[in-house]
Amino acid sequence: MYDFETLIDRRGTGASKWVHNPFTEGELEDIVPLSVADMEFTAPPELRRCLTDLAQNGVFGYQNADEDYFKSVQGWFERRQGYTPEFEWLVPAQGVVQALVGCIRTFSMPGDGVIIQEPVYYPFRYYTELHHRMVVNNPLVESVAEDGRLHYDIDFDGLEEACARPDTRILLFCNPHNPVGRVWTADEVRRVAEICERHGVLLVSDEIHGDLILGERPLTSVMTLPDELRRNAVVCTAPSKTFNLAGLMNSNVWIVDDRLRERFNTEMGYLVINGPTNFARFATMCVYDECEPWLEELLEYLKGNYDLLIGRLSEAFPKMRWSEHEGTYLVWTDWRAYFDDADELEKFSLENAKIAFDEGKMFGVGGAGFERWNIACPRRVLDKAITRFIEAAKDDPHFA
């Protein structure tokens, strides 16, 4: 039995979730941060022992993604995601966002089109625009399922049209999807890849949440598709979300096509963001070799947190909707029945309920009026946040 109940005090450690906060330093004790997508759980004890041993060794030189490292990574994807990558396909990088930036810089030019599917992880838009590429938005299609939950689909006609544009070069694809929580079906992933291949648009698949499957549907990685489709793809993976290793800065990028991989390697070398670092190498090997039981318990704990969140919120707010949650530890909740103005929703959450979220409007078109709840925290912390939200609503006219 692993410990998911102990809360570590991260104040004063430079943790992004606590530092990048709208409240002043003096008020930090009085808020619950459910924003940045990392966990409030301690790392697996096997990992802590591994890194302690490495620190005691006292030598922190340069590291390579060697055969031993690759065997650990390969074994994980064979067991967990159903494909067997080859050593030459691997391009290590110091994070999935860094890999996405590398793809934008390698496979497009300023003025070229990059497709995103909003509402989506906000760095997709930010780094596309930062590098003077044109965002081509293919918004997800929102509907209401029979049970009242929100459902999101891909607009395949719109995607075909976006890919057919002569200046479109890349699709940034998110699976599992952050923030709406969809795990795309095998048919959906295949159709996306076929449209991209047909029009010569590179499919860049962000699969960083691929181990965090909370529903019945398993992940369909682009790496499981036929060879002609995955040769038109870059697949970005990492242990960071799975095991809370984001601060160690490591990711494993799979590129089957030799020419694409050579171009990408060259650009990542220019940017000096290839990897792994010393601690990241050993941490990745440890979690992939030894920490699978910890992950299995984590997934069950997250399911319990999800049930608590939706059970309490849906009872207290009958007009609140939420997205079908199939993957990630991020829950997408819809407050548009109560708030016409997303700024008012943010003000309520921060000033009245004193909860810090990554606001829905951050995720682009279709995100205003939503809150993204990070449920990767001890249950009592989540329960405290829910109680705050419910109690604050009692005195707020939006909920009258």
Secondary structure per residue as TSV (DSSP state, phi and psi in degrees):
chain	resnum	aa	ss	phi	psi
A	1	M	-	360.0	122.8
A	2	Y	-	-94.9	160.3
A	3	D	-	-95.7	111.5
A	4	F	-	-115.7	13.0
A	5	E	S	-104.0	-23.9
A	6	T	-	-73.6	130.0
A	7	L	-	-102.7	121.0
A	8	I	-	-87.7	132.6
A	9	D	-	-76.5	109.5
A	10	R	-	-99.4	2.5
A	11	R	T	-65.2	140.3
A	12	G	T	78.9	6.4
A	13	T	T	-102.7	-1.4
A	14	G	T	81.4	9.8
A	15	A	-	-62.0	128.5
A	16	S	H	-57.5	-38.1
A	17	K	H	-62.6	-27.9
A	18	W	H	-98.8	-33.9
A	19	V	H	-77.2	-47.8
A	20	H	S	-82.6	73.5
A	21	N	-	-132.9	141.1
A	22	P	S	-71.0	-11.1
A	23	F	S	-90.9	157.7
A	24	T	-	-72.5	164.2
A	25	E	G	-57.5	-37.9
A	26	G	G	-67.6	-20.5
A	27	E	G	-97.2	-1.9
A	28	L	G	-59.9	-32.4
A	29	E	G	-64.8	-18.7
A	30	D	G	-102.8	9.8
A	31	I	-	-122.8	159.8
A	32	V	E	-113.3	114.7
A	33	P	E	-88.0	114.7
A	34	L	E	-120.5	42.3
A	35	S	-	-105.7	-90.0
A	36	V	S	-53.2	139.9
A	37	A	S	-81.8	64.4
A	38	D	S	-128.9	172.5
A	39	M	-	-99.1	155.9
A	40	E	S	-96.8	14.2
A	41	F	S	-92.0	151.0
A	42	T	-	-71.7	152.2
A	43	A	-	-66.9	159.3
A	44	P	-	-54.5	141.6
A	45	P	H	-60.2	-31.8
A	46	E	H	-61.4	-38.9
A	47	L	H	-69.6	-41.0
A	48	R	H	-62.5	-39.0
A	49	R	H	-65.1	-42.1
A	50	C	H	-60.2	-46.5
A	51	L	H	-73.5	-30.4
A	52	T	H	-64.5	-43.4
A	53	D	H	-62.4	-40.6
A	54	L	H	-64.4	-42.5
A	55	A	H	-63.0	-39.7
A	56	Q	H	-66.1	-29.8
A	57	N	H	-60.1	-37.8
A	58	G	-	83.2	3.1
A	59	V	-	-114.7	121.2
A	60	F	-	-125.1	56.5
A	61	G	-	-83.3	-172.3
A	62	Y	-	-68.1	149.7
A	63	Q	-	-126.1	156.4
A	64	N	-	-122.4	155.7
A	65	A	-	-83.3	80.6
A	66	D	-	-87.1	-172.0
A	67	E	H	-62.8	-39.1
A	68	D	H	-63.2	-44.5
A	69	Y	H	-59.7	-47.2
A	70	F	H	-62.2	-39.7
A	71	K	H	-60.0	-38.8
A	72	S	H	-65.0	-44.9
A	73	V	H	-67.2	-45.9
A	74	Q	H	-59.6	-43.8
A	75	G	H	-60.8	-37.9
A	76	W	H	-62.4	-48.0
A	77	F	H	-72.0	-28.0
A	78	E	H	-63.7	-46.2
A	79	R	H	-74.9	-42.7
A	80	R	H	-95.8	-29.8
A	81	Q	H	-127.1	1.4
A	82	G	S	80.6	23.5
A	83	Y	-	-141.8	158.4
A	84	T	-	-117.9	95.2
A	85	P	-	-69.8	155.3
A	86	E	-	-100.4	153.0
A	87	F	G	-58.1	-41.2
A	88	E	G	-70.3	-15.5
A	89	W	G	-76.1	-16.1
A	90	L	E	-78.9	129.2
A	91	V	E	-125.9	106.6
A	92	P	E	-73.7	144.9
A	93	A	E	-143.1	162.6
A	94	Q	S	-92.8	54.0
A	95	G	-	124.5	150.6
A	96	V	H	-69.8	-39.8
A	97	V	H	-60.1	-42.0
A	98	Q	H	-60.2	-38.2
A	99	A	H	-67.1	-39.9
A	100	L	H	-62.3	-42.9
A	101	V	H	-61.0	-42.0
A	102	G	H	-60.0	-38.9
A	103	C	H	-65.9	-44.9
A	104	I	H	-58.7	-44.3
A	105	R	H	-73.3	-33.2
A	106	T	H	-78.8	-42.4
A	107	F	H	-109.5	11.7
A	108	S	-	-147.4	166.4
A	109	M	-	-121.1	159.3
A	110	P	T	-51.1	133.1
A	111	G	T	94.6	-17.4
A	112	D	-	-71.7	159.9
A	113	G	E	-92.2	137.2
A	114	V	E	-125.1	121.3
A	115	I	E	-83.7	133.9
A	116	I	E	-129.5	164.2
A	117	Q	-	-126.7	85.1
A	118	E	S	-77.9	153.6
A	119	P	S	-70.5	134.8
A	120	V	-	-150.9	163.3
A	121	Y	-	-41.9	118.5
A	122	Y	T	-63.9	-25.3
A	123	P	H	-60.9	-20.9
A	124	F	H	-57.5	-51.2
A	125	R	H	-70.9	-44.6
A	126	Y	H	-58.5	-50.1
A	127	Y	H	-76.6	-25.9
A	128	T	H	-63.2	-48.6
A	129	E	H	-71.3	-36.0
A	130	L	H	-58.8	-34.3
A	131	H	T	-95.8	17.9
A	132	H	T	63.0	31.3
A	133	R	-	-95.1	163.8
A	134	M	E	-98.9	124.7
A	135	V	E	-72.8	124.7
A	136	V	E	-111.0	103.4
A	137	N	E	-86.9	128.3
A	138	N	-	-115.8	78.5
A	139	P	-	-60.2	145.3
A	140	L	-	-65.7	151.8
A	141	V	E	-96.7	118.6
A	142	E	E	-94.0	136.6
A	143	S	E	-145.2	172.8
A	144	V	E	-111.7	122.8
A	145	A	-	-74.5	170.8
A	146	E	T	-60.8	-31.2
A	147	D	T	-86.1	5.0
A	148	G	S	93.4	-11.2
A	149	R	-	-74.3	156.8
A	150	L	E	-78.7	144.0
A	151	H	E	-128.4	141.6
A	152	Y	E	-121.8	135.6
A	153	D	E	-124.0	160.9
A	154	I	-	-84.8	134.3
A	155	D	-	-82.4	91.9
A	156	F	H	-70.4	-34.1
A	157	D	H	-64.2	-43.4
A	158	G	H	-65.4	-36.1
A	159	L	H	-66.1	-42.5
A	160	E	H	-58.7	-44.6
A	161	E	H	-64.2	-41.9
A	162	A	H	-65.7	-40.9
A	163	C	H	-69.9	-26.8
A	164	A	H	-75.7	-13.5
A	165	R	S	-62.2	136.4
A	166	P	T	-66.3	-19.8
A	167	D	T	-100.0	4.9
A	168	T	E	-84.3	131.6
A	169	R	E	-118.5	-32.5
A	170	I	E	-139.5	144.2
A	171	L	E	-112.8	122.1
A	172	L	E	-90.8	110.5
A	173	F	E	-110.9	136.4
A	174	C	E	-117.7	115.8
A	175	N	S	-150.3	114.1
A	176	P	S	-60.5	154.2
A	177	H	-	-85.4	129.2
A	178	N	T	-108.5	115.4
A	179	P	T	-108.2	-2.3
A	180	V	T	-80.4	-11.8
A	181	G	-	83.4	7.3
A	182	R	-	-72.1	140.3
A	183	V	-	-106.3	108.3
A	184	W	-	-64.2	143.1
A	185	T	-	-69.4	164.2
A	186	A	H	-58.5	-39.9
A	187	D	H	-66.4	-40.7
A	188	E	H	-63.8	-44.2
A	189	V	H	-63.5	-43.6
A	190	R	H	-62.5	-44.3
A	191	R	H	-62.4	-41.3
A	192	V	H	-59.1	-48.0
A	193	A	H	-64.9	-38.4
A	194	E	H	-66.0	-41.4
A	195	I	H	-63.0	-44.6
A	196	C	H	-62.0	-46.4
A	197	E	H	-63.5	-38.1
A	198	R	H	-63.2	-33.2
A	199	H	H	-106.1	5.5
A	200	G	T	69.6	29.8
A	201	V	-	-100.8	128.1
A	202	L	E	-72.5	130.4
A	203	L	E	-92.9	115.0
A	204	V	E	-109.0	109.5
A	205	S	E	-103.4	113.8
A	206	D	E	-86.1	106.4
A	207	E	-	-115.2	33.1
A	208	I	T	-64.0	-28.7
A	209	H	T	-93.1	14.5
A	210	G	T	-64.0	-20.4
A	211	D	T	-89.4	-9.7
A	212	L	-	-99.9	68.0
A	213	I	B	-98.7	117.0
A	214	L	-	-105.8	-14.2
A	215	G	S	-97.8	-166.5
A	216	E	S	-83.2	-24.2
A	217	R	S	-83.6	125.2
A	218	P	-	-74.1	160.7
A	219	L	-	-65.8	135.9
A	220	T	-	-104.9	100.6
A	221	S	-	-74.7	147.5
A	222	V	G	-58.0	-25.8
A	223	M	G	-68.2	-13.0
A	224	T	G	-91.7	-1.7
A	225	L	S	-79.9	167.1
A	226	P	-	-55.9	154.7
A	227	D	H	-57.9	-38.2
A	228	E	H	-67.7	-23.0
A	229	L	H	-85.9	-43.8
A	230	R	H	-73.7	-16.8
A	231	R	T	-71.8	-13.7
A	232	N	T	-104.3	33.8
A	233	A	E	-142.6	153.7
A	234	V	E	-122.7	125.0
A	235	V	E	-114.0	121.7
A	236	C	E	-106.4	121.1
A	237	T	E	-129.3	166.0
A	238	A	-	-167.7	155.0
A	239	P	S	-85.1	0.8
A	240	S	H	-67.6	-46.2
A	241	K	H	-72.3	-39.6
A	242	T	H	-61.1	-43.5
A	243	F	H	-120.1	12.4
A	244	N	T	62.3	49.7
A	245	L	-	-111.7	19.6
A	246	A	G	-55.6	-36.3
A	247	G	G	-69.9	-12.9
A	248	L	G	-86.6	-10.7
A	249	M	-	60.6	73.1
A	250	N	-	-148.7	143.4
A	251	S	E	-150.9	159.6
A	252	N	E	-121.9	115.3
A	253	V	E	-105.6	130.4
A	254	W	E	-106.7	124.3
A	255	I	-	-134.2	110.2
A	256	V	-	-75.4	-39.8
A	257	D	S	-75.0	128.0
A	258	D	H	-61.7	-41.9
A	259	R	H	-69.2	-42.4
A	260	L	H	-62.1	-42.9
A	261	R	H	-65.1	-40.0
A	262	E	H	-63.8	-42.8
A	263	R	H	-63.7	-43.9
A	264	F	H	-65.6	-44.3
A	265	N	H	-57.9	-40.3
A	266	T	H	-63.7	-46.0
A	267	E	H	-66.3	-41.1
A	268	M	H	-64.9	-32.3
A	269	G	H	-66.2	-40.5
A	270	Y	H	-59.7	-41.3
A	271	L	H	-80.5	-12.2
A	272	V	T	56.0	45.7
A	273	I	-	-125.4	26.3
A	274	N	B	-83.8	169.7
A	275	G	-	-153.7	-161.8
A	276	P	-	-91.1	165.8
A	277	T	-	-76.8	173.0
A	278	N	H	-58.6	-55.9
A	279	F	H	-68.0	-33.9
A	280	A	H	-65.1	-39.3
A	281	R	H	-59.0	-52.8
A	282	F	H	-68.4	-36.3
A	283	A	H	-64.4	-43.3
A	284	T	H	-63.2	-45.4
A	285	M	H	-61.4	-41.6
A	286	C	H	-64.2	-50.6
A	287	V	H	-66.9	-36.6
A	288	Y	H	-73.2	-28.4
A	289	D	H	-89.2	-32.3
A	290	E	H	-123.4	-13.9
A	291	C	-	-110.9	18.2
A	292	E	H	-62.4	-39.9
A	293	P	H	-60.9	-36.1
A	294	W	H	-61.1	-43.2
A	295	L	H	-62.3	-42.1
A	296	E	H	-60.9	-41.5
A	297	E	H	-69.0	-38.0
A	298	L	H	-58.3	-45.8
A	299	L	H	-60.7	-40.9
A	300	E	H	-66.1	-38.6
A	301	Y	H	-65.7	-41.8
A	302	L	H	-63.6	-37.1
A	303	K	H	-61.6	-39.4
A	304	G	H	-64.8	-39.9
A	305	N	H	-65.0	-40.2
A	306	Y	H	-62.2	-45.4
A	307	D	H	-61.0	-40.7
A	308	L	H	-62.0	-48.4
A	309	L	H	-60.0	-54.0
A	310	I	H	-70.1	-36.7
A	311	G	H	-61.0	-47.1
A	312	R	H	-73.5	-43.3
A	313	L	H	-67.6	-41.5
A	314	S	H	-67.9	-30.7
A	315	E	H	-71.8	-40.8
A	316	A	H	-78.7	-29.3
A	317	F	-	-130.3	84.7
A	318	P	T	-63.4	-19.3
A	319	K	T	-93.4	-3.3
A	320	M	-	-73.5	137.2
A	321	R	E	-115.6	163.6
A	322	W	E	-145.9	153.3
A	323	S	B	-77.1	146.1
A	324	E	-	-51.8	126.0
A	325	H	-	-109.0	105.7
A	326	E	-	-110.2	-22.3
A	327	G	B	-160.2	165.7
A	328	T	S	77.6	169.8
A	329	Y	S	-106.0	29.4
A	330	L	E	-119.4	122.8
A	331	V	E	-111.3	128.0
A	332	W	E	-98.8	109.7
A	333	T	E	-115.0	141.6
A	334	D	E	-108.9	117.9
A	335	W	-	-114.0	19.2
A	336	R	T	-67.9	-22.4
A	337	A	T	-69.7	-17.5
A	338	Y	T	-109.6	-27.9
A	339	F	-	-126.6	123.5
A	340	D	S	-83.1	-22.4
A	341	D	-	-117.4	118.7
A	342	A	H	-63.2	-30.7
A	343	D	H	-66.6	-35.7
A	344	E	H	-67.4	-37.7
A	345	L	H	-62.9	-45.0
A	346	E	H	-60.8	-43.8
A	347	K	H	-62.1	-43.4
A	348	F	I	-59.1	-48.5
A	349	S	I	-62.8	-43.9
A	350	L	I	-78.3	-48.2
A	351	E	I	-88.8	-33.6
A	352	N	I	-95.0	-56.0
A	353	A	S	-79.9	-19.2
A	354	K	-	54.4	52.4
A	355	I	E	-123.9	133.2
A	356	A	E	-98.7	116.8
A	357	F	E	-110.7	163.4
A	358	D	E	-82.0	106.9
A	359	E	E	-62.7	144.8
A	360	G	G	-56.4	-35.1
A	361	K	G	-64.4	-18.6
A	362	M	G	-64.7	-23.9
A	363	F	G	-92.3	8.7
A	364	G	-	90.7	-156.6
A	365	V	T	-54.1	129.2
A	366	G	T	86.5	2.7
A	367	G	-	-99.4	-20.3
A	368	A	T	-62.5	135.0
A	369	G	T	92.9	2.6
A	370	F	E	-111.3	157.0
A	371	E	E	-124.9	138.0
A	372	R	E	-102.6	113.9
A	373	W	E	-92.7	124.3
A	374	N	E	-89.7	109.8
A	375	I	-	-96.5	10.7
A	376	A	-	-86.5	70.0
A	377	C	S	-152.5	162.7
A	378	P	-	-54.2	143.9
A	379	R	H	-60.1	-35.3
A	380	R	H	-66.6	-30.2
A	381	V	H	-69.1	-45.0
A	382	L	H	-63.7	-42.8
A	383	D	H	-62.3	-38.4
A	384	K	H	-61.6	-44.0
A	385	A	H	-64.6	-42.8
A	386	I	H	-61.2	-44.9
A	387	T	H	-59.8	-43.4
A	388	R	H	-59.0	-44.9
A	389	F	H	-62.4	-45.9
A	390	I	H	-65.7	-44.6
A	391	E	H	-65.7	-40.6
A	392	A	H	-64.6	-32.3
A	393	A	H	-68.6	-24.4
A	394	K	H	-62.3	-28.7
A	395	D	T	-106.1	11.6
A	396	D	-	-107.7	127.5
A	397	P	G	-65.2	-19.4
A	398	H	G	-62.5	-25.0
A	399	F	G	-101.7	6.6
A	400	A	-	-67.5	360.0
